[in-house]
Amino acid sequence: MRPTFSCVPAPRALRSRLRRLGAATLLAASAALPAFGAGDPCAGVAHCRNLGPFTATVVKVNVTRQDSVTAYQGVRTTVRFTNVSDRPLILGYRDRSSSVTDDKGLAYRWSSKASGIGLVGRDSADPQFRLAPGESREASFEGVLQYSLRRQVAGSVFSHDITIVQLAIVDGQRVREQRDHALGFTDLTASSGFAAAPHAPSPSLGTPSQVVPAGSTMAPGSTAAAPAVAAGADACAGAVACQATGPLVATVMRVNVTQSGNVTAYQTVRTTVRFTNVGAGPLILGYRKGSGAVSDNTGQAYRWASKAIGIGVVDGASADPQFRLAVGESREAAFESTLQYNVRHSHPGTVFSQDLTIAELAIVGPSQVRTQHEYALSFSNLSAGTSLAPAIGGGSGAMAGGPAPDALQTVNKVVDLFKAFKK
C-alpha cells in the first residue's frame, strides 16, 4: 500500500506572513542581480558594441582608392569609445590585431595602423587613452589592400575586427593588462558619419574630469581630478564641422582647394582648424606626423604631400611644444594634403574628409617633452569655402581678450628654457 499524506491548511495569519517573507526575498534577490537588461547603451544604435565597462561605436568609415595596375584600397574605421562605468578606464589597442576583410573575400593586410590610442605590444603598453566616467573619445583603425586590377575586384562592404585591451596602473607606474575585448563590426560601407551616434559632450565640459595638468611630473598613466571649465552642454554650439574631445574643441574654419599642373595635375586641400582649450589648465598640443589623411567623394586619397602649418610636429621621440593654449584660449593651425593624378584617367572630388591626430604634450623637467594623450579628430562633408564656423574670440588670441593668465606665462618660461637648452 502506498502511504497517504494529508495537507493541513495553515492559519490565515501564518499564510500572510509567508507571502510577505517570500516577496521580500524575491525583491532582495532581484536587487542583488546586475540590471543587464535595463538601459542598454547600444539599444537602437547602429554598429555599437556593449563591452560592459565601455561601449564602442563606429562613427565613420572612409574608403580610399589608388588605381593603377597594382592598386590599393584603404579602409579607415573611426570608433567612439564611451566609459559607461562609474570608474576611470584605461584602454589600449593590441598591436597588429586590426583585421579588415571585404565582401569579395579579400584581406586588407598590406598595411595596418591605429591612430589616437596607445599600443599594447608584447613587452610594453601605452596607457595614454584614459576615459573618466561618462567620457567619450575616438580612435581610428586602418587597413590597406594591395591587389591587381587585372585579376581582382575589391569589395565595397567590410568587416573590421579589433582587439582592445583594458589596462590598469599598478604602484603608480607599472602598467598591467586586465583583459582583452574582441570587437567585431560587420556590414560596414563608406560613410560620412552615422547619425545614430552623435558626439557626446565630454565630462570636462560640464563636470569635473580627470585632467593631468601640462607640465606635471605625475607618472605616465596616472590621473588627477581637476575642476573643469563650465562651457555648457554643447561645446560646439552648432558649428558645422566641430569635434569636442577631452579638454579640446576643434572646429574647421576654412577649406581651401587649389589646382595646378597639366596632364599630371595636382589638387591640394588646406584645412584650417581652430583649437580651443575648454579644460581646467594650460594645454600644449602637437601634430602627430603622418596622421593627416584627406580623401574626397570619389574615393581618392591625398597622399602625395602632407604638412602642418602653425603647430609643432610630434615625430617619434621628438616633439615641438610651441603650440600652447591658456584656459579658454583659441589658436588656429592648418593641415595640407595633395592629390597627384592624371587628367586623362581620373577627376578629383569636391567634398572632403579630413582625419588627423593631435597629441597633448607635457614638459617634464628642463629638457624632456612627453605625450600625455592623443586625440583622433575626424571631419566629414567639407567643401571649399570660408567661415564654416563663427569667429570666436577674435581669431588666435584669447577668447575673452586681455593678457594671458599667469599659468600660461609659467608654461612659456618653461618652454623658453627648453629651447635654450636645445641650443
C-alpha positions as a Markdown table, in Angstrom:
| # | Residue | x | y | z |
|---|---|---|---|---|
| 1 | Met | 0.0 | 0.0 | 0.0 |
| 2 | Arg | 1.1 | 3.4 | -0.8 |
| 3 | Pro | 1.3 | 5.9 | 2.1 |
| 4 | Thr | -1.1 | 8.7 | 2.0 |
| 5 | Phe | -0.5 | 12.3 | 3.2 |
| 6 | Ser | -2.9 | 14.9 | 4.2 |
| 7 | Cys | -2.3 | 18.7 | 3.9 |
| 8 | Val | -3.5 | 20.8 | 6.8 |
| 9 | Pro | -4.1 | 24.4 | 5.8 |
| 10 | Ala | -2.0 | 26.9 | 7.7 |
| 11 | Pro | -3.7 | 29.6 | 9.7 |
| 12 | Arg | -4.6 | 32.8 | 7.8 |
| 13 | Ala | -2.1 | 34.9 | 9.7 |
| 14 | Leu | 0.7 | 32.5 | 9.0 |
| 15 | Arg | -0.1 | 32.3 | 5.3 |
| 16 | Ser | 0.0 | 36.1 | 5.1 |
| 17 | Arg | 3.3 | 36.3 | 6.9 |
| 18 | Leu | 4.8 | 33.6 | 4.5 |
| 19 | Arg | 3.7 | 35.6 | 1.4 |
| 20 | Arg | 5.3 | 38.8 | 2.8 |
| 21 | Leu | 8.5 | 36.9 | 3.5 |
| 22 | Gly | 8.6 | 35.4 | 0.0 |
| 23 | Ala | 8.0 | 38.8 | -1.7 |
| 24 | Ala | 10.8 | 40.4 | 0.4 |
| 25 | Thr | 13.2 | 37.5 | -0.5 |
| 26 | Leu | 12.5 | 37.9 | -4.2 |
| 27 | Leu | 13.0 | 41.7 | -4.1 |
| 28 | Ala | 16.3 | 41.3 | -2.3 |
| 29 | Ala | 17.5 | 38.7 | -4.8 |
| 30 | Ser | 16.5 | 40.9 | -7.8 |
| 31 | Ala | 18.2 | 43.9 | -6.3 |
| 32 | Ala | 21.5 | 41.9 | -5.9 |
| 33 | Leu | 21.5 | 41.0 | -9.6 |
| 34 | Pro | 23.0 | 43.4 | -12.2 |
| 35 | Ala | 20.4 | 45.0 | -14.4 |
| 36 | Phe | 21.9 | 43.8 | -17.7 |
| 37 | Gly | 18.5 | 44.1 | -19.5 |
| 38 | Ala | 17.8 | 47.6 | -18.4 |
| 39 | Gly | 19.2 | 50.6 | -20.2 |
| 40 | Asp | 21.4 | 49.0 | -22.8 |
| 41 | Pro | 23.6 | 51.9 | -24.0 |
| 42 | Cys | 23.8 | 50.4 | -27.5 |
| 43 | Ala | 20.0 | 50.0 | -27.9 |
| 44 | Gly | 18.9 | 51.4 | -31.3 |
| 45 | Val | 22.5 | 52.5 | -32.2 |
| 46 | Ala | 23.9 | 51.1 | -35.4 |
| 47 | His | 27.3 | 49.4 | -35.2 |
| 48 | Cys | 27.6 | 49.6 | -31.5 |
| 49 | Arg | 29.1 | 47.0 | -29.1 |
| 50 | Asn | 28.5 | 46.9 | -25.4 |
| 51 | Leu | 31.6 | 45.6 | -23.7 |
| 52 | Gly | 30.5 | 46.1 | -20.1 |
| 53 | Pro | 32.5 | 49.0 | -18.7 |
| 54 | Phe | 32.6 | 50.7 | -22.1 |
| 55 | Thr | 30.8 | 50.9 | -25.5 |
| 56 | Ala | 32.4 | 51.0 | -28.9 |
| 57 | Thr | 30.5 | 52.6 | -31.8 |
| 58 | Val | 31.6 | 53.1 | -35.4 |
| 59 | Val | 31.0 | 56.7 | -36.3 |
| 60 | Lys | 32.8 | 56.9 | -39.6 |
| 61 | Val | 34.1 | 54.7 | -42.4 |
| 62 | Asn | 36.4 | 56.1 | -45.1 |
| 63 | Val | 37.2 | 54.1 | -48.2 |
| 64 | Thr | 40.0 | 55.3 | -50.4 |
| 65 | Arg | 41.4 | 54.0 | -53.7 |
| 66 | Gln | 44.6 | 54.5 | -55.7 |
| 67 | Asp | 44.1 | 52.8 | -59.1 |
| 68 | Ser | 46.9 | 51.6 | -61.4 |
| 69 | Val | 47.9 | 48.1 | -62.5 |
| 70 | Thr | 48.9 | 47.5 | -58.8 |
| 71 | Ala | 46.0 | 49.1 | -57.0 |
| 72 | Tyr | 45.4 | 50.0 | -53.3 |
| 73 | Gln | 42.2 | 50.3 | -51.4 |
| 74 | Gly | 42.2 | 51.6 | -47.8 |
| 75 | Val | 39.5 | 51.3 | -45.1 |
| 76 | Arg | 39.7 | 53.6 | -42.2 |
| 77 | Thr | 37.2 | 53.0 | -39.4 |
| 78 | Thr | 36.7 | 55.6 | -36.7 |
| 79 | Val | 35.4 | 54.2 | -33.4 |
| 80 | Arg | 34.0 | 56.2 | -30.5 |
| 81 | Phe | 34.7 | 54.6 | -27.0 |
| 82 | Thr | 32.5 | 55.7 | -24.1 |
| 83 | Asn | 33.1 | 54.8 | -20.5 |
| 84 | Val | 29.7 | 53.7 | -19.2 |
| 85 | Ser | 31.0 | 52.6 | -15.8 |
| 86 | Asp | 31.4 | 54.6 | -12.6 |
| 87 | Arg | 35.2 | 54.3 | -12.5 |
| 88 | Pro | 38.1 | 55.7 | -14.7 |
| 89 | Leu | 39.1 | 53.5 | -17.6 |
| 90 | Ile | 42.3 | 53.0 | -19.4 |
| 91 | Leu | 42.3 | 51.3 | -22.9 |
| 92 | Gly | 44.9 | 50.3 | -25.4 |
| 93 | Tyr | 45.0 | 48.8 | -28.9 |
| 94 | Arg | 46.5 | 45.3 | -29.2 |
| 95 | Asp | 49.2 | 45.9 | -31.8 |
| 96 | Arg | 48.6 | 44.2 | -35.2 |
| 97 | Ser | 45.2 | 43.0 | -34.1 |
| 98 | Ser | 43.2 | 45.0 | -36.7 |
| 99 | Ser | 41.8 | 42.8 | -39.4 |
| 100 | Val | 39.7 | 44.1 | -42.4 |
| 101 | Thr | 38.0 | 41.9 | -45.0 |
| 102 | Asp | 35.5 | 42.7 | -47.7 |
| 103 | Asp | 32.6 | 41.0 | -49.4 |
| 104 | Lys | 34.9 | 39.7 | -52.1 |
| 105 | Gly | 36.8 | 37.7 | -49.5 |
| 106 | Leu | 39.9 | 39.9 | -49.7 |
| 107 | Ala | 42.0 | 40.6 | -46.6 |
| 108 | Tyr | 43.5 | 44.0 | -46.1 |
| 109 | Arg | 46.9 | 43.0 | -44.9 |
| 110 | Trp | 49.3 | 45.3 | -46.9 |
| 111 | Ser | 49.3 | 47.9 | -44.2 |
| 112 | Ser | 47.6 | 48.3 | -40.8 |
| 113 | Lys | 47.8 | 51.1 | -38.2 |
| 114 | Ala | 45.9 | 52.8 | -35.4 |
| 115 | Ser | 45.6 | 56.5 | -34.6 |
| 116 | Gly | 44.6 | 58.2 | -31.4 |
| 117 | Ile | 45.1 | 55.3 | -29.0 |
| 118 | Gly | 48.1 | 53.8 | -27.3 |
| 119 | Leu | 49.6 | 50.5 | -28.5 |
| 120 | Val | 49.9 | 47.3 | -26.4 |
| 121 | Gly | 52.8 | 45.1 | -27.5 |
| 122 | Arg | 54.5 | 42.1 | -26.2 |
| 123 | Asp | 56.6 | 43.9 | -23.6 |
| 124 | Ser | 55.1 | 47.4 | -23.5 |
| 125 | Ala | 51.7 | 49.2 | -23.1 |
| 126 | Asp | 50.9 | 52.9 | -23.7 |
| 127 | Pro | 48.3 | 54.0 | -21.1 |
| 128 | Gln | 47.5 | 57.4 | -22.7 |
| 129 | Phe | 43.9 | 56.6 | -23.7 |
| 130 | Arg | 42.0 | 57.3 | -20.5 |
| 131 | Leu | 38.3 | 57.9 | -20.0 |
| 132 | Ala | 36.6 | 59.4 | -17.0 |
| 133 | Pro | 33.1 | 58.0 | -16.2 |
| 134 | Gly | 30.8 | 59.1 | -18.9 |
| 135 | Glu | 33.6 | 60.4 | -21.2 |
| 136 | Ser | 33.9 | 59.6 | -24.9 |
| 137 | Arg | 37.0 | 59.6 | -27.2 |
| 138 | Glu | 37.6 | 58.4 | -30.7 |
| 139 | Ala | 40.4 | 56.4 | -32.3 |
| 140 | Ser | 40.9 | 55.3 | -35.9 |
| 141 | Phe | 42.0 | 51.9 | -37.3 |
| 142 | Glu | 43.1 | 51.5 | -40.9 |
| 143 | Gly | 43.8 | 48.5 | -43.2 |
| 144 | Val | 45.1 | 48.7 | -46.8 |
| 145 | Leu | 44.6 | 46.1 | -49.6 |
| 146 | Gln | 47.2 | 45.8 | -52.4 |
| 147 | Tyr | 45.7 | 44.0 | -55.4 |
| 148 | Ser | 45.9 | 43.7 | -59.2 |
| 149 | Leu | 43.2 | 45.4 | -61.3 |
| 150 | Arg | 43.6 | 42.7 | -64.0 |
| 151 | Arg | 42.9 | 39.8 | -61.6 |
| 152 | Gln | 40.8 | 41.1 | -58.7 |
| 153 | Val | 37.9 | 43.4 | -57.9 |
| 154 | Ala | 37.9 | 45.0 | -54.4 |
| 155 | Gly | 34.7 | 44.9 | -52.4 |
| 156 | Ser | 32.5 | 47.6 | -51.0 |
| 157 | Val | 31.1 | 46.0 | -47.8 |
| 158 | Phe | 33.6 | 45.4 | -45.0 |
| 159 | Ser | 34.1 | 43.6 | -41.7 |
| 160 | His | 36.6 | 45.1 | -39.2 |
| 161 | Asp | 37.9 | 43.2 | -36.2 |
| 162 | Ile | 40.0 | 44.9 | -33.4 |
| 163 | Thr | 41.2 | 43.8 | -30.0 |
| 164 | Ile | 41.1 | 46.4 | -27.3 |
| 165 | Val | 43.0 | 45.9 | -24.0 |
| 166 | Gln | 41.7 | 47.1 | -20.6 |
| 167 | Leu | 44.7 | 48.4 | -18.7 |
| 168 | Ala | 45.5 | 49.3 | -15.0 |
| 169 | Ile | 48.2 | 51.3 | -13.4 |
| 170 | Val | 49.9 | 49.4 | -10.5 |
| 171 | Asp | 52.0 | 51.1 | -7.8 |
| 172 | Gly | 51.6 | 54.4 | -9.6 |
| 173 | Gln | 53.9 | 53.4 | -12.5 |
| 174 | Arg | 53.6 | 49.8 | -13.8 |
| 175 | Val | 51.0 | 49.1 | -16.5 |
| 176 | Arg | 49.2 | 45.8 | -16.2 |
| 177 | Glu | 46.8 | 44.2 | -18.7 |
| 178 | Gln | 43.5 | 43.3 | -17.1 |
| 179 | Arg | 41.5 | 41.8 | -20.0 |
| 180 | Asp | 41.1 | 41.7 | -23.8 |
| 181 | His | 38.0 | 42.8 | -25.5 |
| 182 | Ala | 37.4 | 41.5 | -29.1 |
| 183 | Leu | 35.5 | 43.9 | -31.2 |
| 184 | Gly | 33.8 | 42.8 | -34.5 |
| 185 | Phe | 31.9 | 45.1 | -36.8 |
| 186 | Thr | 30.2 | 43.9 | -39.9 |
| 187 | Asp | 28.3 | 45.3 | -42.9 |
| 188 | Leu | 30.4 | 48.5 | -42.9 |
| 189 | Thr | 30.2 | 50.7 | -46.0 |
| 190 | Ala | 31.8 | 54.0 | -47.0 |
| 191 | Ser | 30.0 | 56.7 | -44.9 |
| 192 | Ser | 30.4 | 60.2 | -43.7 |
| 193 | Gly | 29.2 | 59.6 | -40.2 |
| 194 | Phe | 26.4 | 57.7 | -38.6 |
| 195 | Ala | 23.5 | 59.9 | -37.4 |
| 196 | Ala | 22.7 | 57.4 | -34.7 |
| 197 | Ala | 26.0 | 58.1 | -32.8 |
| 198 | Pro | 26.2 | 61.9 | -32.1 |
| 199 | His | 29.1 | 63.4 | -30.3 |
| 200 | Ala | 28.5 | 63.1 | -26.6 |
| 201 | Pro | 29.8 | 66.0 | -24.5 |
| 202 | Ser | 32.9 | 65.2 | -22.6 |
| 203 | Pro | 32.7 | 65.3 | -18.8 |
| 204 | Ser | 35.4 | 68.1 | -19.0 |
| 205 | Leu | 32.8 | 70.4 | -20.4 |
| 206 | Gly | 30.4 | 70.4 | -17.5 |
| 207 | Thr | 31.5 | 68.2 | -14.7 |
| 208 | Pro | 34.8 | 67.6 | -13.0 |
| 209 | Ser | 37.1 | 65.5 | -15.2 |
| 210 | Gln | 40.3 | 63.8 | -14.6 |
| 211 | Val | 42.8 | 66.1 | -16.3 |
| 212 | Val | 46.6 | 65.9 | -15.9 |
| 213 | Pro | 47.9 | 69.4 | -16.0 |
| 214 | Ala | 50.5 | 70.2 | -18.6 |
| 215 | Gly | 54.0 | 70.2 | -17.1 |
| 216 | Ser | 53.1 | 67.9 | -14.2 |
| 217 | Thr | 55.6 | 65.3 | -13.1 |
| 218 | Met | 53.0 | 62.6 | -12.5 |
| 219 | Ala | 53.8 | 59.1 | -13.6 |
| 220 | Pro | 52.6 | 58.2 | -17.1 |
| 221 | Gly | 49.0 | 56.9 | -17.0 |
| 222 | Ser | 48.2 | 58.4 | -13.6 |
| 223 | Thr | 45.3 | 60.8 | -13.3 |
| 224 | Ala | 44.3 | 63.7 | -11.1 |
| 225 | Ala | 40.9 | 65.1 | -10.7 |
| 226 | Ala | 40.7 | 68.8 | -11.6 |
| 227 | Pro | 37.7 | 71.1 | -11.7 |
| 228 | Ala | 36.6 | 71.8 | -15.3 |
| 229 | Val | 35.7 | 74.9 | -17.1 |
| 230 | Ala | 32.0 | 75.2 | -17.4 |
| 231 | Ala | 31.4 | 75.5 | -21.2 |
| 232 | Gly | 27.8 | 74.5 | -21.4 |
| 233 | Ala | 26.3 | 71.2 | -22.6 |
| 234 | Asp | 27.2 | 71.8 | -26.2 |
| 235 | Ala | 30.8 | 72.9 | -26.6 |
| 236 | Cys | 30.5 | 73.1 | -30.4 |
| 237 | Ala | 27.5 | 75.4 | -30.2 |
| 238 | Gly | 26.1 | 74.2 | -33.5 |
| 239 | Ala | 29.2 | 74.7 | -35.6 |
| 240 | Val | 29.2 | 72.9 | -38.9 |
| 241 | Ala | 32.4 | 70.8 | -38.5 |
| 242 | Cys | 33.3 | 70.6 | -34.9 |
| 243 | Gln | 34.6 | 67.9 | -32.5 |
| 244 | Ala | 34.8 | 68.1 | -28.7 |
| 245 | Thr | 37.1 | 65.6 | -27.0 |
| 246 | Gly | 38.6 | 65.8 | -23.5 |
| 247 | Pro | 39.7 | 69.4 | -22.8 |
| 248 | Leu | 39.9 | 70.2 | -26.5 |
| 249 | Val | 37.4 | 71.6 | -29.0 |
| 250 | Ala | 38.5 | 71.5 | -32.7 |
| 251 | Thr | 36.5 | 73.4 | -35.3 |
| 252 | Val | 37.1 | 73.6 | -39.0 |
| 253 | Met | 37.2 | 77.3 | -40.0 |
| 254 | Arg | 38.2 | 77.3 | -43.7 |
| 255 | Val | 38.8 | 74.8 | -46.5 |
| 256 | Asn | 40.9 | 76.0 | -49.4 |
| 257 | Val | 41.1 | 73.9 | -52.6 |
| 258 | Thr | 43.8 | 74.7 | -55.2 |
| 259 | Gln | 44.7 | 73.1 | -58.5 |
| 260 | Ser | 47.9 | 73.1 | -60.6 |
| 261 | Gly | 49.6 | 71.2 | -63.4 |
| 262 | Asn | 48.6 | 69.9 | -66.8 |
| 263 | Val | 48.3 | 66.2 | -67.8 |
| 264 | Thr | 49.9 | 65.3 | -64.5 |
| 265 | Ala | 47.8 | 67.5 | -62.2 |
| 266 | Tyr | 47.7 | 68.3 | -58.5 |
| 267 | Gln | 44.8 | 69.2 | -56.3 |
| 268 | Thr | 45.6 | 70.5 | -52.8 |
| 269 | Val | 43.2 | 70.7 | -49.8 |
| 270 | Arg | 44.2 | 73.0 | -47.0 |
| 271 | Thr | 42.0 | 72.7 | -43.8 |
| 272 | Thr | 42.3 | 75.4 | -41.2 |
| 273 | Val | 41.3 | 74.2 | -37.7 |
| 274 | Arg | 40.7 | 76.3 | -34.6 |
| 275 | Phe | 41.7 | 74.6 | -31.3 |
| 276 | Thr | 40.1 | 75.9 | -28.1 |
| 277 | Asn | 41.1 | 74.9 | -24.6 |
| 278 | Val | 38.0 | 74.2 | -22.5 |
| 279 | Gly | 39.9 | 72.3 | -19.8 |
| 280 | Ala | 41.0 | 73.3 | -16.4 |
| 281 | Gly | 44.7 | 74.0 | -17.1 |
| 282 | Pro | 47.0 | 75.1 | -19.9 |
| 283 | Leu | 47.4 | 72.8 | -22.9 |
| 284 | Ile | 50.4 | 72.1 | -25.1 |
| 285 | Leu | 49.4 | 70.5 | -28.4 |
| 286 | Gly | 51.3 | 68.9 | -31.3 |
| 287 | Tyr | 50.5 | 67.3 | -34.7 |
| 288 | Arg | 51.3 | 63.6 | -34.9 |
| 289 | Lys | 53.5 | 63.4 | -38.1 |
| 290 | Gly | 51.9 | 61.3 | -40.8 |
| 291 | Ser | 48.5 | 61.2 | -39.2 |
| 292 | Gly | 46.9 | 63.6 | -41.7 |
| 293 | Ala | 44.6 | 61.8 | -44.1 |
| 294 | Val | 42.4 | 63.5 | -46.7 |
| 295 | Ser | 40.0 | 61.7 | -49.0 |
| 296 | Asp | 37.3 | 63.0 | -51.4 |
| 297 | Asn | 33.9 | 61.9 | -52.5 |
| 298 | Thr | 35.4 | 59.9 | -55.5 |
| 299 | Gly | 37.4 | 57.8 | -53.0 |
| 300 | Gln | 40.8 | 59.2 | -53.9 |
| 301 | Ala | 43.4 | 59.6 | -51.1 |
| 302 | Tyr | 45.5 | 62.8 | -50.9 |
| 303 | Arg | 48.8 | 61.1 | -50.1 |
| 304 | Trp | 51.3 | 62.9 | -52.4 |
| 305 | Ala | 52.3 | 65.6 | -49.9 |
| 306 | Ser | 51.2 | 66.3 | -46.4 |
| 307 | Lys | 52.2 | 69.0 | -43.9 |
| 308 | Ala | 51.1 | 71.0 | -40.9 |
| 309 | Ile | 51.4 | 74.8 | -40.6 |
| 310 | Gly | 51.3 | 76.8 | -37.4 |
| 311 | Ile | 51.6 | 73.8 | -35.0 |
| 312 | Gly | 54.6 | 71.8 | -33.8 |
| 313 | Val | 55.2 | 68.3 | -35.0 |
| 314 | Val | 55.4 | 65.2 | -32.9 |
| 315 | Asp | 57.7 | 62.6 | -34.5 |
| 316 | Gly | 58.8 | 59.5 | -32.7 |
| 317 | Ala | 60.9 | 60.6 | -29.7 |
| 318 | Ser | 60.9 | 64.3 | -30.6 |
| 319 | Ala | 58.2 | 66.9 | -30.1 |
| 320 | Asp | 57.9 | 70.6 | -30.7 |
| 321 | Pro | 55.9 | 72.2 | -27.8 |
| 322 | Gln | 55.4 | 75.6 | -29.5 |
| 323 | Phe | 51.5 | 75.4 | -29.7 |
| 324 | Arg | 50.3 | 76.4 | -26.3 |
| 325 | Leu | 46.8 | 77.4 | -25.1 |
| 326 | Ala | 45.8 | 79.0 | -21.9 |
| 327 | Val | 42.4 | 78.1 | -20.3 |
| 328 | Gly | 39.7 | 79.4 | -22.7 |
| 329 | Glu | 42.2 | 80.4 | -25.4 |
| 330 | Ser | 41.9 | 79.6 | -29.1 |
| 331 | Arg | 44.5 | 79.3 | -31.8 |
| 332 | Glu | 44.4 | 78.1 | -35.4 |
| 333 | Ala | 46.6 | 75.7 | -37.4 |
| 334 | Ala | 46.4 | 74.5 | -41.0 |
| 335 | Phe | 46.8 | 71.0 | -42.5 |
| 336 | Glu | 47.5 | 70.4 | -46.1 |
| 337 | Ser | 47.5 | 67.4 | -48.4 |
| 338 | Thr | 47.9 | 67.0 | -52.1 |
| 339 | Leu | 46.5 | 64.6 | -54.7 |
| 340 | Gln | 48.6 | 63.8 | -57.8 |
| 341 | Tyr | 46.5 | 62.5 | -60.7 |
| 342 | Asn | 46.3 | 62.1 | -64.4 |
| 343 | Val | 43.6 | 64.2 | -66.0 |
| 344 | Arg | 43.0 | 61.6 | -68.7 |
| 345 | His | 42.2 | 58.9 | -66.2 |
| 346 | Ser | 40.6 | 60.4 | -63.1 |
| 347 | His | 38.9 | 63.5 | -61.8 |
| 348 | Pro | 39.2 | 64.7 | -58.2 |
| 349 | Gly | 36.2 | 65.2 | -56.0 |
| 350 | Thr | 34.8 | 68.3 | -54.4 |
| 351 | Val | 33.7 | 67.1 | -51.0 |
| 352 | Phe | 36.4 | 66.0 | -48.5 |
| 353 | Ser | 37.0 | 64.2 | -45.2 |
| 354 | Gln | 40.0 | 65.2 | -43.0 |
| 355 | Asp | 41.4 | 63.0 | -40.4 |
| 356 | Leu | 44.4 | 63.9 | -38.1 |
| 357 | Thr | 45.8 | 63.0 | -34.7 |
| 358 | Ile | 46.6 | 65.8 | -32.2 |
| 359 | Ala | 48.9 | 65.0 | -29.2 |
| 360 | Glu | 48.6 | 66.6 | -25.8 |
| 361 | Leu | 52.1 | 67.3 | -24.5 |
| 362 | Ala | 53.6 | 67.9 | -21.1 |
| 363 | Ile | 57.1 | 69.3 | -20.3 |
| 364 | Val | 58.8 | 67.2 | -17.7 |
| 365 | Gly | 62.0 | 68.7 | -16.2 |
| 366 | Pro | 64.0 | 71.2 | -18.1 |
| 367 | Ser | 64.5 | 69.3 | -21.4 |
| 368 | Gln | 62.0 | 66.5 | -21.8 |
| 369 | Val | 58.6 | 66.6 | -23.6 |
| 370 | Arg | 56.2 | 63.7 | -23.0 |
| 371 | Thr | 53.0 | 62.8 | -24.8 |
| 372 | Gln | 50.1 | 62.5 | -22.4 |
| 373 | His | 47.1 | 61.9 | -24.7 |
| 374 | Glu | 46.4 | 61.6 | -28.3 |
| 375 | Tyr | 43.1 | 62.8 | -29.9 |
| 376 | Ala | 41.9 | 61.3 | -33.2 |
| 377 | Leu | 40.0 | 64.0 | -35.0 |
| 378 | Ser | 37.7 | 63.4 | -38.0 |
| 379 | Phe | 35.8 | 65.9 | -40.1 |
| 380 | Ser | 33.4 | 65.0 | -42.9 |
| 381 | Asn | 31.4 | 66.7 | -45.7 |
| 382 | Leu | 34.0 | 69.5 | -46.1 |
| 383 | Ser | 34.0 | 71.7 | -49.3 |
| 384 | Ala | 35.8 | 74.7 | -50.5 |
| 385 | Gly | 34.7 | 77.8 | -48.7 |
| 386 | Thr | 35.3 | 80.2 | -45.8 |
| 387 | Ser | 33.8 | 80.9 | -42.4 |
| 388 | Leu | 32.5 | 77.4 | -41.7 |
| 389 | Ala | 32.3 | 78.4 | -38.1 |
| 390 | Pro | 31.6 | 81.6 | -36.3 |
| 391 | Ala | 34.8 | 83.6 | -35.4 |
| 392 | Ile | 35.0 | 83.1 | -31.6 |
| 393 | Gly | 37.2 | 85.3 | -29.6 |
| 394 | Gly | 38.8 | 87.2 | -32.5 |
| 395 | Gly | 41.0 | 84.6 | -34.2 |
| 396 | Ser | 44.0 | 83.2 | -32.5 |
| 397 | Gly | 44.0 | 85.4 | -29.4 |
| 398 | Ala | 42.4 | 84.6 | -26.1 |
| 399 | Met | 38.7 | 84.1 | -26.3 |
| 400 | Ala | 37.9 | 86.7 | -23.7 |
| 401 | Gly | 40.7 | 89.1 | -24.7 |
| 402 | Gly | 43.2 | 90.7 | -22.3 |
| 403 | Pro | 46.6 | 89.4 | -21.1 |
| 404 | Ala | 47.3 | 85.7 | -20.8 |
| 405 | Pro | 46.8 | 84.0 | -17.4 |
| 406 | Asp | 49.7 | 83.5 | -15.1 |
| 407 | Ala | 49.6 | 79.8 | -15.8 |
| 408 | Leu | 50.3 | 80.4 | -19.5 |
| 409 | Gln | 53.2 | 82.7 | -18.7 |
| 410 | Thr | 54.7 | 80.0 | -16.5 |
| 411 | Val | 54.4 | 77.5 | -19.3 |
| 412 | Asn | 56.0 | 80.0 | -21.7 |
| 413 | Lys | 59.0 | 80.4 | -19.4 |
| 414 | Val | 59.5 | 76.6 | -19.2 |
| 415 | Val | 59.3 | 76.3 | -22.9 |
| 416 | Asp | 61.8 | 79.1 | -23.4 |
| 417 | Leu | 64.1 | 77.4 | -21.0 |
| 418 | Phe | 63.6 | 74.1 | -23.0 |
| 419 | Lys | 64.5 | 75.9 | -26.3 |
| 420 | Ala | 67.6 | 77.5 | -24.8 |
| 421 | Phe | 68.7 | 74.1 | -23.5 |
| 422 | Lys | 68.4 | 72.6 | -27.0 |
| 423 | Lys | 70.7 | 75.3 | -28.4 |
